[in-house]
Amino acid sequence: MRKLILAVCLCFAFTTIQAQQKKVLNILAIGAHPDDCDTKFGGTAALFAQMGHNVKFLALTNGDAGHHEKGGGALAKIRRQEAVDAGKALGLIEYEVLDNHDGELFPTLNVRLEVIRRIRDWNADIVLGLRPNDYHPDHRNAGSVVQDAAYMNIVPNVAPDTPPLKKNPVFLYMSDRFQKPYPFEKDIAVIVDDVIDIKVEGLAAHGSQMFEWLPWTNGVDLSTIPTGEKERLAWLKDKWMNRTANASTLEALKKWYPNVDVSKVKHVEYFEICEYGKQPTDEEIKEMFPMLGSK
């Protein structure tokens, strides 16, 4: 009988350890527009989804101004469906688009409360946002809203219609190229070579942006863009995704992938740790980003 009890206890302990090791993470990425998170976090999101973690994208505006020919409610409807399709391609649990006007986002109290509620409802372990220094006012203001929501997630009397989180999530910034007031810091680097085609499929779902609006803003002759699905994916991968890591970014990769020849890496997504949320140790980062160290 003692042996049986001991065996049961050991089995229970082993099962508990396995459950702890396989903790399902809740990850929420917040952008200003449908496609913001896809561009900066799509590859890592796909990796998380493949590992069984819960990933949600949240766009704070409906994108109803982001086109040179279409606009208003008709464009918002298109972009909302594009977000749904992109979420399916990436393996997301949800892709939510709020009904704020594109180009008119402000870090108001109401928007902040909506963000707090969604972080709480998602019981987020990781929250990703934009830095509040960017060329686009919506991006800047979306970054400010997420920063403003960071500490308030644990305050019971703020947005009391949703239960406060017991612990603050880790808040991360998605990457950008802007230098003032200080350049983006590559605290975490994730190799996404193995899921780059999935990321491109997710981006391609935002057809009004990837094949129309963004090329138009860059002076591309739209008649030169392919119309076939396979050709479009190849065009998008070549024009937008073929970014080889340069010497200045290799150090960040070497820290997290010490056993990988990082000189051969082509596609990387970087993240900066925001000082307003939980401050993770390197070991905690490895637990939260289980894809690190292998490729």
C-alpha positions as CSV (number, residue, x, y, z in Angstrom):
1,M,0.0,0.0,0.0
2,R,2.8,2.4,0.9
3,K,4.5,1.7,-2.5
4,L,1.2,2.4,-4.2
5,I,0.7,5.7,-2.3
6,L,4.3,6.7,-3.1
7,A,3.8,5.9,-6.8
8,V,0.7,8.0,-6.9
9,C,2.4,10.9,-5.2
10,L,5.4,10.7,-7.6
11,C,3.0,10.6,-10.6
12,F,1.1,13.6,-9.3
13,A,4.3,15.5,-8.7
14,F,5.6,14.7,-12.2
15,T,2.3,15.8,-13.7
16,T,2.4,19.0,-11.7
17,I,5.9,19.7,-12.9
18,Q,4.9,19.0,-16.5
19,A,1.9,21.4,-16.2
20,Q,4.1,24.1,-14.9
21,Q,6.6,23.6,-17.7
22,K,3.8,23.7,-20.3
23,K,2.1,26.9,-18.9
24,V,0.0,28.4,-21.6
25,L,0.9,32.1,-22.1
26,N,-1.6,34.8,-22.9
27,I,-0.1,37.3,-25.2
28,L,-1.7,40.6,-26.3
29,A,-0.2,42.8,-29.1
30,I,-1.7,46.3,-29.4
31,G,-1.3,48.5,-32.5
32,A,-2.9,51.6,-33.8
33,H,-4.2,50.1,-37.1
34,P,-5.0,46.6,-38.5
35,D,-1.6,45.4,-39.8
36,D,0.6,47.2,-37.3
37,C,1.2,44.1,-35.1
38,D,1.4,41.8,-38.1
39,T,4.4,43.7,-39.5
40,K,6.4,43.9,-36.2
41,F,5.3,40.8,-34.4
42,G,3.7,38.4,-36.9
43,G,6.5,35.9,-37.0
44,T,6.9,35.6,-33.3
45,A,3.1,35.5,-32.9
46,A,3.0,32.5,-35.3
47,L,5.7,30.7,-33.3
48,F,3.8,31.3,-30.1
49,A,0.6,30.0,-31.7
50,Q,2.3,26.9,-33.0
51,M,3.4,26.2,-29.5
52,G,-0.1,26.3,-28.2
53,H,-0.1,29.8,-26.6
54,N,-3.0,32.2,-26.8
55,V,-2.2,35.2,-29.0
56,K,-4.5,38.2,-29.6
57,F,-4.0,41.3,-31.8
58,L,-5.8,44.5,-30.9
59,A,-6.0,47.5,-33.3
60,L,-7.1,50.7,-31.6
61,T,-8.5,52.3,-34.9
62,N,-10.5,50.8,-37.7
63,G,-8.2,51.9,-40.5
64,D,-10.8,53.9,-42.3
65,A,-8.4,56.5,-43.6
66,G,-5.6,54.2,-44.9
67,H,-6.2,54.2,-48.6
68,H,-5.7,56.6,-51.6
69,E,-9.1,55.7,-53.2
70,K,-11.4,54.1,-50.6
71,G,-12.4,55.5,-47.2
72,G,-14.9,55.7,-44.4
73,G,-17.1,52.9,-43.4
74,A,-16.6,50.9,-46.6
75,L,-12.8,50.8,-46.0
76,A,-13.2,50.1,-42.3
77,K,-15.3,47.0,-43.2
78,I,-12.7,45.8,-45.6
79,R,-9.9,46.2,-43.1
80,R,-11.8,44.5,-40.4
81,Q,-12.3,41.4,-42.6
82,E,-8.6,41.6,-43.6
83,A,-7.7,41.5,-39.9
84,V,-9.9,38.4,-39.4
85,D,-8.2,36.7,-42.3
86,A,-4.7,37.7,-41.1
87,G,-5.5,36.3,-37.7
88,K,-6.5,32.9,-39.2
89,A,-3.3,32.8,-41.2
90,L,-1.1,33.5,-38.2
91,G,-3.0,31.1,-35.9
92,L,-4.3,33.8,-33.5
93,I,-7.1,33.3,-31.1
94,E,-8.6,36.7,-31.8
95,Y,-7.9,39.8,-33.9
96,E,-10.0,42.7,-32.5
97,V,-10.5,46.1,-34.2
98,L,-11.9,49.0,-32.2
99,D,-14.2,51.5,-33.9
100,N,-12.1,54.6,-33.5
101,H,-11.3,56.6,-36.6
102,D,-8.0,56.2,-38.4
103,G,-5.9,59.3,-38.1
104,E,-7.9,60.6,-35.1
105,L,-6.6,58.5,-32.2
106,F,-5.8,60.3,-29.0
107,P,-4.7,58.8,-25.6
108,T,-7.9,59.7,-23.9
109,L,-9.2,58.3,-20.7
110,N,-11.9,56.3,-22.5
111,V,-9.4,54.7,-24.8
112,R,-7.1,53.9,-21.9
113,L,-9.9,52.2,-20.0
114,E,-10.8,50.1,-23.1
115,V,-7.2,48.9,-23.3
116,I,-7.1,48.2,-19.5
117,R,-10.2,46.1,-19.8
118,R,-8.8,44.1,-22.7
119,I,-5.5,43.4,-21.0
120,R,-7.4,42.2,-17.9
121,D,-9.9,40.2,-19.9
122,W,-7.1,38.5,-21.7
123,N,-5.3,37.9,-18.4
124,A,-2.2,38.9,-20.3
125,D,1.3,37.6,-19.4
126,I,2.9,39.7,-22.1
127,V,1.6,42.9,-23.6
128,L,3.3,44.4,-26.7
129,G,2.8,48.0,-27.9
130,L,4.4,50.7,-30.0
131,R,6.9,53.2,-28.7
132,P,5.4,56.7,-28.3
133,N,7.9,58.2,-30.7
134,D,7.0,57.6,-34.3
135,Y,6.2,59.3,-37.5
136,H,2.4,58.6,-37.3
137,P,0.4,60.3,-34.6
138,D,-1.8,57.3,-34.2
139,H,1.3,55.1,-33.5
140,R,2.6,57.6,-30.9
141,N,-0.8,57.9,-29.2
142,A,-1.3,54.1,-29.2
143,G,2.1,53.7,-27.6
144,S,1.1,56.3,-24.9
145,V,-2.2,54.6,-24.2
146,V,-0.5,51.2,-23.6
147,Q,2.1,52.9,-21.3
148,D,-0.6,54.7,-19.4
149,A,-2.5,51.4,-18.9
150,A,0.6,49.5,-17.7
151,Y,0.5,50.2,-13.9
152,M,-3.3,50.8,-13.8
153,N,-4.0,47.1,-14.7
154,I,-3.5,46.2,-11.0
155,V,-5.5,49.2,-9.5
156,P,-8.9,47.9,-8.4
157,N,-10.7,51.3,-8.6
158,V,-9.7,51.9,-12.2
159,A,-12.2,50.3,-14.6
160,P,-13.8,48.5,-11.7
161,D,-16.2,46.6,-14.0
162,T,-13.3,44.3,-14.8
163,P,-11.3,42.5,-12.1
164,P,-7.7,43.9,-11.7
165,L,-4.8,41.7,-12.6
166,K,-3.0,40.2,-9.6
167,K,0.4,40.8,-11.2
168,N,1.5,43.3,-13.9
169,P,2.4,41.7,-17.2
170,V,5.7,42.2,-19.0
171,F,5.2,45.1,-21.4
172,L,7.3,45.1,-24.5
173,Y,7.8,47.6,-27.3
174,M,7.7,46.4,-30.9
175,S,10.6,47.6,-33.0
176,D,11.0,50.8,-34.9
177,R,13.8,52.8,-36.6
178,F,13.4,56.2,-34.9
179,Q,16.4,57.7,-33.1
180,K,14.9,60.5,-30.9
181,P,14.7,60.7,-28.0
182,Y,16.7,57.5,-28.0
183,P,17.0,54.5,-30.5
184,F,15.0,51.3,-30.1
185,E,16.9,48.9,-27.8
186,K,17.0,45.2,-29.0
187,D,16.5,43.6,-25.6
188,I,15.0,40.4,-27.1
189,A,15.6,38.9,-30.5
190,V,13.5,36.2,-32.1
191,I,14.5,34.4,-35.3
192,V,11.5,33.9,-37.5
193,D,13.0,32.3,-40.6
194,D,11.0,29.1,-40.1
195,V,7.7,31.0,-40.1
196,I,8.5,33.8,-42.5
197,D,6.1,32.3,-45.1
198,I,3.3,32.3,-42.5
199,K,4.1,35.9,-41.6
200,V,3.9,36.9,-45.3
201,E,0.6,35.1,-45.7
202,G,-0.7,37.1,-42.7
203,L,0.5,40.3,-44.2
204,A,-0.9,39.4,-47.6
205,A,-4.3,39.1,-46.0
206,H,-4.2,42.9,-45.5
207,G,-4.5,43.3,-49.3
208,S,-5.7,46.9,-49.3
209,Q,-2.5,47.9,-47.5
210,M,0.3,45.6,-48.8
211,F,-0.7,45.7,-52.5
212,E,-2.4,49.1,-52.7
213,W,-2.0,51.8,-50.1
214,L,1.6,51.2,-48.8
215,P,3.1,50.8,-52.3
216,W,1.2,53.9,-53.5
217,T,2.6,55.9,-50.6
218,N,6.1,54.8,-51.7
219,G,5.6,55.8,-55.3
220,V,5.3,52.2,-56.7
221,D,3.4,51.8,-60.0
222,L,0.5,49.7,-58.9
223,S,0.2,48.1,-62.3
224,T,3.5,46.4,-61.7
225,I,2.2,44.5,-58.7
226,P,1.2,40.9,-59.5
227,T,-2.4,39.8,-59.3
228,G,-2.0,36.0,-58.9
229,E,-1.9,34.7,-55.3
230,K,1.4,32.9,-55.5
231,E,3.0,35.7,-57.4
232,R,1.8,38.3,-54.9
233,L,3.2,36.3,-52.0
234,A,6.5,36.0,-53.7
235,W,6.5,39.8,-54.5
236,L,5.6,40.6,-50.9
237,K,8.3,38.4,-49.5
238,D,10.9,39.9,-51.8
239,K,9.9,43.5,-51.4
240,W,9.0,43.7,-47.7
241,M,10.5,40.7,-45.9
242,N,13.9,40.0,-47.3
243,R,15.8,41.8,-44.5
244,T,19.2,40.3,-43.6
245,A,20.5,40.9,-40.1
246,N,23.5,43.2,-40.2
247,A,26.5,43.4,-38.0
248,S,24.9,45.8,-35.6
249,T,22.1,43.4,-34.8
250,L,24.1,40.2,-34.5
251,E,25.0,40.7,-30.8
252,A,21.4,40.7,-29.7
253,L,20.9,37.4,-31.6
254,K,24.0,35.8,-30.1
255,K,22.8,36.4,-26.6
256,W,19.6,34.4,-27.2
257,Y,20.9,31.9,-29.7
258,P,24.4,31.0,-28.5
259,N,24.4,27.8,-30.5
260,V,23.1,29.1,-33.8
261,D,25.2,30.5,-36.7
262,V,23.5,33.9,-36.6
263,S,25.3,35.1,-39.7
264,K,22.9,32.9,-41.8
265,V,19.8,34.4,-40.2
266,K,17.6,36.5,-42.5
267,H,14.5,37.3,-40.5
268,V,14.4,38.6,-37.0
269,E,11.9,40.4,-34.8
270,Y,13.2,42.5,-31.9
271,F,11.5,43.7,-28.7
272,E,12.4,46.3,-26.1
273,I,11.4,45.8,-22.4
274,C,9.3,48.7,-21.1
275,E,10.3,49.8,-17.7
276,Y,6.7,50.3,-16.6
277,G,5.7,46.7,-16.3
278,K,7.2,43.6,-14.7
279,Q,11.0,43.6,-15.2
280,P,11.9,40.0,-16.2
281,T,15.2,38.3,-15.7
282,D,16.9,36.6,-18.6
283,E,15.7,33.3,-17.2
284,E,12.1,34.6,-17.1
285,I,12.5,35.8,-20.7
286,K,13.5,32.4,-21.8
287,E,10.4,30.9,-20.1
288,M,8.2,33.5,-21.7
289,F,9.8,33.1,-25.1
290,P,10.3,29.3,-25.3
291,M,11.4,29.5,-28.9
292,L,14.7,31.3,-27.9
293,G,17.9,29.3,-28.2
294,S,16.7,27.0,-31.1
295,K,15.9,27.5,-34.7
